[in-house]
Amino acid sequence: MQVSVAAELRLFLKPARRGGPVRVGCDGVSSLGHVVQSLGVPLTEVGRLVVNGRPVPPRYRPGGGDVVEVGAVDRPQLVPGARFILDVHLGTLARRLRLVGVDATYANDAGDDALVEDANAGRRILLTQDRGLLRRRALWLGAYVYGAHPDDQLADVLDRFTPLLAPWTRCPACNGLLCPVPKAEVEPLLQPGTRRTCQAFSRCGTCGQVYWRGAHSKRLEALIASAQRAVHTVTRIPRNNRTQQGPAGEHRAGP
Ligand SMILES: [Zn+2]
């Protein structure tokens, strides 16, 4: 059979196969989903499968003369209340997702089995650049993260899932929810400069870390503004139909 793979999925193919349609032998037994995965493309990244002009499910058994088109997953891929778990190589991306208020768990010592188990148990989308992980049969839902730099990775995840953003509501260090805290309560912890210039403080309900808008805020605000633009640009459903958290903005008490 002849298989044409969408341009954005060709990075999963062997270099020699990226130029155009691929000829694949047919054993009459394997499903089309299996054939696509054996070419290197994780099914988590695949959208429409079309055979001889007709859409088919991944369980379709291809025959010798079939002409197959493999499309990329639709964007945005809407998963209500989407939350995430990140593999050990994506720690910076995890912190950025939390900064914009997206629920993102991460442990730098989690093994592959534990990651898949935790993803399934918490109904979290596994974000990874490891194709082997995405091909795990047991995995509930996963996504390949495009991009080498955390900025590009963040843009990719926001473009794909358009999660509702709630900046400054989540602890970048541990993913706990932040609650506003009166200045008087944290005053003893502050440097004189901070005590003088900052008025709004919040504390992580999980790890106790205290946050305020300080010297790094400009860079972080720019990152947040860019994230909000990314999500607004691609969102195709009215935002008031969403159910996750309140409007993006300033410090808010969770949950
Ligand atoms: Zn925390």
py3Dmol code that shows the C-alpha trace and the ligand (Angstrom):
import py3Dmol

protein = """\
ATOM      1  CA  MET A   1       0.000   0.000   0.000  1.00  0.00           C
ATOM      2  CA  GLN A   2       0.989   3.630  -0.339  1.00  0.00           C
ATOM      3  CA  VAL A   3       1.008   5.857   2.740  1.00  0.00           C
ATOM      4  CA  SER A   4       1.135   9.677   2.623  1.00  0.00           C
ATOM      5  CA  VAL A   5       1.943  11.266   5.965  1.00  0.00           C
ATOM      6  CA  ALA A   6       0.988  14.881   6.750  1.00  0.00           C
ATOM      7  CA  ALA A   7       3.954  17.268   6.627  1.00  0.00           C
ATOM      8  CA  GLU A   8       3.879  18.020  10.365  1.00  0.00           C
ATOM      9  CA  LEU A   9       4.164  14.305  11.167  1.00  0.00           C
ATOM     10  CA  ARG A  10       7.101  13.535   8.909  1.00  0.00           C
ATOM     11  CA  LEU A  11       9.662  14.203  11.617  1.00  0.00           C
ATOM     12  CA  PHE A  12       8.558  10.870  13.081  1.00  0.00           C
ATOM     13  CA  LEU A  13       9.536   8.996   9.902  1.00  0.00           C
ATOM     14  CA  LYS A  14      13.015   7.783   9.092  1.00  0.00           C
ATOM     15  CA  PRO A  15      14.831  10.557   7.166  1.00  0.00           C
ATOM     16  CA  ALA A  16      14.819   8.590   3.905  1.00  0.00           C
ATOM     17  CA  ARG A  17      11.018   8.369   4.036  1.00  0.00           C
ATOM     18  CA  ARG A  18      10.249  12.036   4.614  1.00  0.00           C
ATOM     19  CA  GLY A  19      10.258  13.118   0.959  1.00  0.00           C
ATOM     20  CA  GLY A  20       6.838  11.800  -0.113  1.00  0.00           C
ATOM     21  CA  PRO A  21       4.489   8.808  -0.028  1.00  0.00           C
ATOM     22  CA  VAL A  22       5.911   5.670   1.569  1.00  0.00           C
ATOM     23  CA  ARG A  23       5.422   2.159   0.154  1.00  0.00           C
ATOM     24  CA  VAL A  24       4.581  -0.317   2.893  1.00  0.00           C
ATOM     25  CA  GLY A  25       4.128  -4.092   2.637  1.00  0.00           C
ATOM     26  CA  CYS A  26       0.766  -5.502   3.732  1.00  0.00           C
ATOM     27  CA  ASP A  27       0.385  -8.593   5.887  1.00  0.00           C
ATOM     28  CA  GLY A  28      -3.442  -8.585   5.784  1.00  0.00           C
ATOM     29  CA  VAL A  29      -3.559  -8.911   9.579  1.00  0.00           C
ATOM     30  CA  SER A  30      -2.187  -5.689  11.076  1.00  0.00           C
ATOM     31  CA  SER A  31      -4.508  -2.768  11.697  1.00  0.00           C
ATOM     32  CA  LEU A  32      -3.818   0.549  10.005  1.00  0.00           C
ATOM     33  CA  GLY A  33      -3.087   2.019  13.447  1.00  0.00           C
ATOM     34  CA  HIS A  34      -0.358  -0.567  13.930  1.00  0.00           C
ATOM     35  CA  VAL A  35       1.100   0.135  10.473  1.00  0.00           C
ATOM     36  CA  VAL A  36       1.217   3.891  11.172  1.00  0.00           C
ATOM     37  CA  GLN A  37       2.896   3.365  14.541  1.00  0.00           C
ATOM     38  CA  SER A  38       5.415   0.969  13.032  1.00  0.00           C
ATOM     39  CA  LEU A  39       6.416   3.770  10.654  1.00  0.00           C
ATOM     40  CA  GLY A  40       7.295   5.753  13.798  1.00  0.00           C
ATOM     41  CA  VAL A  41       4.241   8.004  14.092  1.00  0.00           C
ATOM     42  CA  PRO A  42       2.564   7.793  17.539  1.00  0.00           C
ATOM     43  CA  LEU A  43      -1.228   7.516  17.245  1.00  0.00           C
ATOM     44  CA  THR A  44      -1.555  10.355  19.777  1.00  0.00           C
ATOM     45  CA  GLU A  45      -0.377  12.642  16.958  1.00  0.00           C
ATOM     46  CA  VAL A  46      -2.656  11.248  14.267  1.00  0.00           C
ATOM     47  CA  GLY A  47      -6.004  12.774  13.285  1.00  0.00           C
ATOM     48  CA  ARG A  48      -7.927  11.579  10.235  1.00  0.00           C
ATOM     49  CA  LEU A  49      -7.007   8.332   8.511  1.00  0.00           C
ATOM     50  CA  VAL A  50      -8.278   8.199   4.959  1.00  0.00           C
ATOM     51  CA  VAL A  51      -8.092   5.111   2.729  1.00  0.00           C
ATOM     52  CA  ASN A  52      -8.930   5.419  -0.964  1.00  0.00           C
ATOM     53  CA  GLY A  53     -10.720   8.679  -0.202  1.00  0.00           C
ATOM     54  CA  ARG A  54     -12.816   7.345   2.703  1.00  0.00           C
ATOM     55  CA  PRO A  55     -12.215   8.009   6.422  1.00  0.00           C
ATOM     56  CA  VAL A  56     -11.457   4.842   8.393  1.00  0.00           C
ATOM     57  CA  PRO A  57     -10.789   4.068  12.082  1.00  0.00           C
ATOM     58  CA  PRO A  58      -7.330   2.947  13.262  1.00  0.00           C
ATOM     59  CA  ARG A  59      -8.569  -0.661  13.524  1.00  0.00           C
ATOM     60  CA  TYR A  60      -9.140  -0.811   9.730  1.00  0.00           C
ATOM     61  CA  ARG A  61      -7.165  -3.616   8.091  1.00  0.00           C
ATOM     62  CA  PRO A  62      -5.481  -2.288   4.975  1.00  0.00           C
ATOM     63  CA  GLY A  63      -5.145  -4.292   1.760  1.00  0.00           C
ATOM     64  CA  GLY A  64      -2.377  -4.345  -0.831  1.00  0.00           C
ATOM     65  CA  GLY A  65      -3.651  -1.663  -3.201  1.00  0.00           C
ATOM     66  CA  ASP A  66      -4.780   0.845  -0.590  1.00  0.00           C
ATOM     67  CA  VAL A  67      -3.810   4.494  -0.817  1.00  0.00           C
ATOM     68  CA  VAL A  68      -3.621   5.846   2.720  1.00  0.00           C
ATOM     69  CA  GLU A  69      -3.488   9.429   3.975  1.00  0.00           C
ATOM     70  CA  VAL A  70      -2.429  10.058   7.560  1.00  0.00           C
ATOM     71  CA  GLY A  71      -3.509  13.452   8.947  1.00  0.00           C
ATOM     72  CA  ALA A  72      -2.222  15.258  12.018  1.00  0.00           C
ATOM     73  CA  VAL A  73      -4.404  15.567  15.104  1.00  0.00           C
ATOM     74  CA  ASP A  74      -6.856  18.496  14.971  1.00  0.00           C
ATOM     75  CA  ARG A  75      -5.859  21.724  16.645  1.00  0.00           C
ATOM     76  CA  PRO A  76      -7.168  22.796  19.013  1.00  0.00           C
ATOM     77  CA  GLN A  77      -7.595  19.349  20.501  1.00  0.00           C
ATOM     78  CA  LEU A  78     -10.272  20.119  23.042  1.00  0.00           C
ATOM     79  CA  VAL A  79     -10.030  18.135  26.255  1.00  0.00           C
ATOM     80  CA  PRO A  80     -12.418  19.629  28.847  1.00  0.00           C
ATOM     81  CA  GLY A  81     -10.544  20.605  32.011  1.00  0.00           C
ATOM     82  CA  ALA A  82      -7.248  19.547  30.426  1.00  0.00           C
ATOM     83  CA  ARG A  83      -4.450  18.961  32.920  1.00  0.00           C
ATOM     84  CA  PHE A  84      -1.015  17.594  32.341  1.00  0.00           C
ATOM     85  CA  ILE A  85       1.863  15.472  33.546  1.00  0.00           C
ATOM     86  CA  LEU A  86       5.305  16.105  32.074  1.00  0.00           C
ATOM     87  CA  ASP A  87       8.152  13.703  31.543  1.00  0.00           C
ATOM     88  CA  VAL A  88      11.497  14.186  33.266  1.00  0.00           C
ATOM     89  CA  HIS A  89      13.033  16.233  30.439  1.00  0.00           C
ATOM     90  CA  LEU A  90      10.391  18.960  30.467  1.00  0.00           C
ATOM     91  CA  GLY A  91      10.891  20.605  33.864  1.00  0.00           C
ATOM     92  CA  THR A  92      11.183  24.141  32.484  1.00  0.00           C
ATOM     93  CA  LEU A  93       8.008  23.716  30.470  1.00  0.00           C
ATOM     94  CA  ALA A  94       6.238  22.483  33.622  1.00  0.00           C
ATOM     95  CA  ARG A  95       7.202  25.670  35.468  1.00  0.00           C
ATOM     96  CA  ARG A  96       5.984  27.845  32.598  1.00  0.00           C
ATOM     97  CA  LEU A  97       2.647  26.070  32.376  1.00  0.00           C
ATOM     98  CA  ARG A  98       2.175  26.585  36.130  1.00  0.00           C
ATOM     99  CA  LEU A  99       3.115  30.240  35.806  1.00  0.00           C
ATOM    100  CA  VAL A 100       0.147  30.752  33.462  1.00  0.00           C
ATOM    101  CA  GLY A 101      -2.062  28.749  35.816  1.00  0.00           C
ATOM    102  CA  VAL A 102      -2.194  25.426  33.974  1.00  0.00           C
ATOM    103  CA  ASP A 103      -2.284  22.307  36.171  1.00  0.00           C
ATOM    104  CA  ALA A 104       0.990  20.524  35.360  1.00  0.00           C
ATOM    105  CA  THR A 105       2.608  17.864  37.539  1.00  0.00           C
ATOM    106  CA  TYR A 106       6.238  16.919  37.145  1.00  0.00           C
ATOM    107  CA  ALA A 107       8.779  14.849  39.021  1.00  0.00           C
ATOM    108  CA  ASN A 108      12.373  14.748  37.852  1.00  0.00           C
ATOM    109  CA  ASP A 109      12.840  11.191  39.099  1.00  0.00           C
ATOM    110  CA  ALA A 110       9.708   9.555  37.669  1.00  0.00           C
ATOM    111  CA  GLY A 111      10.334   6.385  35.652  1.00  0.00           C
ATOM    112  CA  ASP A 112       8.382   5.659  32.474  1.00  0.00           C
ATOM    113  CA  ASP A 113       6.036   3.144  34.108  1.00  0.00           C
ATOM    114  CA  ALA A 114       5.237   5.528  36.962  1.00  0.00           C
ATOM    115  CA  LEU A 115       4.594   8.366  34.508  1.00  0.00           C
ATOM    116  CA  VAL A 116       2.067   6.332  32.549  1.00  0.00           C
ATOM    117  CA  GLU A 117       0.423   5.094  35.755  1.00  0.00           C
ATOM    118  CA  ASP A 118       0.162   8.599  37.208  1.00  0.00           C
ATOM    119  CA  ALA A 119      -1.106  10.019  33.917  1.00  0.00           C
ATOM    120  CA  ASN A 120      -3.876   7.433  33.746  1.00  0.00           C
ATOM    121  CA  ALA A 121      -4.789   7.578  37.429  1.00  0.00           C
ATOM    122  CA  GLY A 122      -5.077  11.387  37.393  1.00  0.00           C
ATOM    123  CA  ARG A 123      -6.584  11.601  33.880  1.00  0.00           C
ATOM    124  CA  ARG A 124      -3.652  13.813  32.942  1.00  0.00           C
ATOM    125  CA  ILE A 125      -2.350  14.287  29.422  1.00  0.00           C
ATOM    126  CA  LEU A 126       1.235  13.052  29.266  1.00  0.00           C
ATOM    127  CA  LEU A 127       3.496  15.612  27.594  1.00  0.00           C
ATOM    128  CA  THR A 128       6.742  14.185  26.288  1.00  0.00           C
ATOM    129  CA  GLN A 129       9.252  14.136  23.466  1.00  0.00           C
ATOM    130  CA  ASP A 130       9.710  10.396  23.887  1.00  0.00           C
ATOM    131  CA  ARG A 131       7.866   8.613  21.091  1.00  0.00           C
ATOM    132  CA  GLY A 132       8.217   5.277  22.847  1.00  0.00           C
ATOM    133  CA  LEU A 133       6.165   6.610  25.768  1.00  0.00           C
ATOM    134  CA  LEU A 134       3.459   7.856  23.424  1.00  0.00           C
ATOM    135  CA  ARG A 135       3.243   4.446  21.796  1.00  0.00           C
ATOM    136  CA  ARG A 136       2.445   2.725  25.096  1.00  0.00           C
ATOM    137  CA  ARG A 137      -0.824   0.884  24.672  1.00  0.00           C
ATOM    138  CA  ALA A 138      -1.897   1.554  28.255  1.00  0.00           C
ATOM    139  CA  LEU A 139      -1.566   5.339  27.985  1.00  0.00           C
ATOM    140  CA  TRP A 140      -4.873   7.222  28.305  1.00  0.00           C
ATOM    141  CA  LEU A 141      -3.843  10.377  26.468  1.00  0.00           C
ATOM    142  CA  GLY A 142      -0.503  11.827  25.490  1.00  0.00           C
ATOM    143  CA  ALA A 143       0.980  14.492  23.280  1.00  0.00           C
ATOM    144  CA  TYR A 144       4.325  14.978  21.622  1.00  0.00           C
ATOM    145  CA  VAL A 145       5.793  18.389  22.482  1.00  0.00           C
ATOM    146  CA  TYR A 146       7.255  20.198  19.482  1.00  0.00           C
ATOM    147  CA  GLY A 147      10.213  22.516  19.931  1.00  0.00           C
ATOM    148  CA  ALA A 148      13.640  22.456  21.570  1.00  0.00           C
ATOM    149  CA  HIS A 149      13.265  25.699  23.543  1.00  0.00           C
ATOM    150  CA  PRO A 150      10.774  26.027  26.434  1.00  0.00           C
ATOM    151  CA  ASP A 151       9.191  29.103  24.768  1.00  0.00           C
ATOM    152  CA  ASP A 152       8.409  27.075  21.660  1.00  0.00           C
ATOM    153  CA  GLN A 153       7.246  24.123  23.735  1.00  0.00           C
ATOM    154  CA  LEU A 154       4.862  26.318  25.714  1.00  0.00           C
ATOM    155  CA  ALA A 155       3.494  27.851  22.505  1.00  0.00           C
ATOM    156  CA  ASP A 156       2.981  24.362  21.084  1.00  0.00           C
ATOM    157  CA  VAL A 157       1.038  23.067  24.099  1.00  0.00           C
ATOM    158  CA  LEU A 158      -1.117  26.208  24.254  1.00  0.00           C
ATOM    159  CA  ASP A 159      -1.804  26.033  20.524  1.00  0.00           C
ATOM    160  CA  ARG A 160      -2.786  22.375  20.748  1.00  0.00           C
ATOM    161  CA  PHE A 161      -4.951  22.308  23.880  1.00  0.00           C
ATOM    162  CA  THR A 162      -5.902  25.984  24.393  1.00  0.00           C
ATOM    163  CA  PRO A 163      -6.206  25.502  28.154  1.00  0.00           C
ATOM    164  CA  LEU A 164      -7.860  28.277  30.133  1.00  0.00           C
ATOM    165  CA  LEU A 165      -5.136  30.459  31.628  1.00  0.00           C
ATOM    166  CA  ALA A 166      -5.117  31.855  35.144  1.00  0.00           C
ATOM    167  CA  PRO A 167      -1.701  33.498  35.627  1.00  0.00           C
ATOM    168  CA  TRP A 168      -0.301  33.857  39.145  1.00  0.00           C
ATOM    169  CA  THR A 169      -2.651  31.268  40.640  1.00  0.00           C
ATOM    170  CA  ARG A 170      -0.299  28.293  40.782  1.00  0.00           C
ATOM    171  CA  CYS A 171       3.088  27.672  42.403  1.00  0.00           C
ATOM    172  CA  PRO A 172       5.754  27.309  39.691  1.00  0.00           C
ATOM    173  CA  ALA A 173       7.818  25.177  42.075  1.00  0.00           C
ATOM    174  CA  CYS A 174       5.272  22.535  43.078  1.00  0.00           C
ATOM    175  CA  ASN A 175       1.984  23.102  41.151  1.00  0.00           C
ATOM    176  CA  GLY A 176       0.104  23.928  44.388  1.00  0.00           C
ATOM    177  CA  LEU A 177      -2.565  26.641  44.345  1.00  0.00           C
ATOM    178  CA  LEU A 178      -1.631  30.140  45.505  1.00  0.00           C
ATOM    179  CA  CYS A 179      -3.754  32.090  47.951  1.00  0.00           C
ATOM    180  CA  PRO A 180      -3.473  35.834  48.612  1.00  0.00           C
ATOM    181  CA  VAL A 181      -1.861  36.515  51.959  1.00  0.00           C
ATOM    182  CA  PRO A 182      -1.854  39.773  53.965  1.00  0.00           C
ATOM    183  CA  LYS A 183       1.429  41.644  53.836  1.00  0.00           C
ATOM    184  CA  ALA A 184       1.661  41.677  57.619  1.00  0.00           C
ATOM    185  CA  GLU A 185       1.858  37.888  57.661  1.00  0.00           C
ATOM    186  CA  VAL A 186       4.888  37.682  55.379  1.00  0.00           C
ATOM    187  CA  GLU A 187       6.620  40.902  56.389  1.00  0.00           C
ATOM    188  CA  PRO A 188       9.293  39.218  58.515  1.00  0.00           C
ATOM    189  CA  LEU A 189      10.409  37.215  55.464  1.00  0.00           C
ATOM    190  CA  LEU A 190      10.938  40.245  53.224  1.00  0.00           C
ATOM    191  CA  GLN A 191      14.015  42.215  52.282  1.00  0.00           C
ATOM    192  CA  PRO A 192      13.617  45.958  53.014  1.00  0.00           C
ATOM    193  CA  GLY A 193      13.310  46.789  49.292  1.00  0.00           C
ATOM    194  CA  THR A 194      10.506  44.307  48.785  1.00  0.00           C
ATOM    195  CA  ARG A 195       8.767  45.440  51.949  1.00  0.00           C
ATOM    196  CA  ARG A 196       8.741  48.971  50.590  1.00  0.00           C
ATOM    197  CA  THR A 197       7.712  48.361  46.984  1.00  0.00           C
ATOM    198  CA  CYS A 198       5.426  45.294  46.951  1.00  0.00           C
ATOM    199  CA  GLN A 199       1.896  45.227  48.324  1.00  0.00           C
ATOM    200  CA  ALA A 200       0.323  42.040  46.904  1.00  0.00           C
ATOM    201  CA  PHE A 201       1.535  38.682  48.159  1.00  0.00           C
ATOM    202  CA  SER A 202       0.437  35.110  47.811  1.00  0.00           C
ATOM    203  CA  ARG A 203       1.448  31.839  49.379  1.00  0.00           C
ATOM    204  CA  CYS A 204       1.442  28.306  48.021  1.00  0.00           C
ATOM    205  CA  GLY A 205      -1.091  26.175  49.887  1.00  0.00           C
ATOM    206  CA  THR A 206       1.074  23.095  49.330  1.00  0.00           C
ATOM    207  CA  CYS A 207       4.727  24.056  49.881  1.00  0.00           C
ATOM    208  CA  GLY A 208       4.296  27.398  51.684  1.00  0.00           C
ATOM    209  CA  GLN A 209       6.464  29.383  49.274  1.00  0.00           C
ATOM    210  CA  VAL A 210       5.603  33.106  49.274  1.00  0.00           C
ATOM    211  CA  TYR A 211       5.370  35.035  45.978  1.00  0.00           C
ATOM    212  CA  TRP A 212       5.169  38.656  44.992  1.00  0.00           C
ATOM    213  CA  ARG A 213       5.595  40.672  41.823  1.00  0.00           C
ATOM    214  CA  GLY A 214       9.238  41.571  42.035  1.00  0.00           C
ATOM    215  CA  ALA A 215      12.325  42.202  39.976  1.00  0.00           C
ATOM    216  CA  HIS A 216      11.611  39.339  37.563  1.00  0.00           C
ATOM    217  CA  SER A 217       8.039  40.321  36.922  1.00  0.00           C
ATOM    218  CA  LYS A 218       8.640  42.178  33.658  1.00  0.00           C
ATOM    219  CA  ARG A 219      10.046  39.069  31.985  1.00  0.00           C
ATOM    220  CA  LEU A 220       7.329  36.889  33.469  1.00  0.00           C
ATOM    221  CA  GLU A 221       4.589  39.344  32.502  1.00  0.00           C
ATOM    222  CA  ALA A 222       5.894  39.275  28.926  1.00  0.00           C
ATOM    223  CA  LEU A 223       5.812  35.490  28.952  1.00  0.00           C
ATOM    224  CA  ILE A 224       2.257  35.499  30.290  1.00  0.00           C
ATOM    225  CA  ALA A 225       1.086  38.095  27.766  1.00  0.00           C
ATOM    226  CA  SER A 226       2.523  36.030  24.948  1.00  0.00           C
ATOM    227  CA  ALA A 227       0.802  32.891  26.308  1.00  0.00           C
ATOM    228  CA  GLN A 228      -2.530  34.715  26.490  1.00  0.00           C
ATOM    229  CA  ARG A 229      -2.153  35.945  22.929  1.00  0.00           C
ATOM    230  CA  ALA A 230      -1.377  32.406  21.776  1.00  0.00           C
ATOM    231  CA  VAL A 231      -4.491  30.950  23.393  1.00  0.00           C
ATOM    232  CA  HIS A 232      -6.792  33.767  22.284  1.00  0.00           C
ATOM    233  CA  THR A 233      -5.564  33.496  18.728  1.00  0.00           C
ATOM    234  CA  VAL A 234      -6.426  29.830  18.379  1.00  0.00           C
ATOM    235  CA  THR A 235      -9.499  29.542  20.603  1.00  0.00           C
ATOM    236  CA  ARG A 236     -12.513  28.647  18.484  1.00  0.00           C
ATOM    237  CA  ILE A 237     -15.152  28.247  21.195  1.00  0.00           C
ATOM    238  CA  PRO A 238     -16.650  31.070  23.246  1.00  0.00           C
ATOM    239  CA  ARG A 239     -14.660  31.453  26.417  1.00  0.00           C
ATOM    240  CA  ASN A 240     -17.801  31.683  28.544  1.00  0.00           C
ATOM    241  CA  ASN A 241     -18.628  28.090  27.550  1.00  0.00           C
ATOM    242  CA  ARG A 242     -15.602  26.902  29.418  1.00  0.00           C
ATOM    243  CA  THR A 243     -15.815  25.564  32.887  1.00  0.00           C
ATOM    244  CA  GLN A 244     -12.342  25.389  34.364  1.00  0.00           C
ATOM    245  CA  GLN A 245     -11.249  28.411  36.369  1.00  0.00           C
ATOM    246  CA  GLY A 246     -12.115  32.065  36.513  1.00  0.00           C
ATOM    247  CA  PRO A 247     -10.823  34.804  34.249  1.00  0.00           C
ATOM    248  CA  ALA A 248      -7.112  35.136  33.718  1.00  0.00           C
ATOM    249  CA  GLY A 249      -5.713  38.029  35.649  1.00  0.00           C
ATOM    250  CA  GLU A 250      -4.285  38.984  38.963  1.00  0.00           C
ATOM    251  CA  HIS A 251      -3.800  36.960  42.101  1.00  0.00           C
ATOM    252  CA  ARG A 252      -6.817  34.837  42.864  1.00  0.00           C
ATOM    253  CA  ALA A 253      -7.568  32.493  45.665  1.00  0.00           C
ATOM    254  CA  GLY A 254      -7.882  28.896  44.459  1.00  0.00           C
ATOM    255  CA  PRO A 255      -9.247  26.428  43.894  1.00  0.00           C
TER     256      PRO A 255
END
"""
ligand_1 = """\
1
ZN
Zn 4.385 25.279 46.102
"""
view = py3Dmol.view(width=600, height=400)
view.addModel(protein, "pdb")
view.setStyle({"model": 0}, {"cartoon": {"style": "trace"}})
view.addModel(ligand_1, "xyz")
view.setStyle({"model": 1}, {"stick": {}})
view.zoomTo()
view.show()
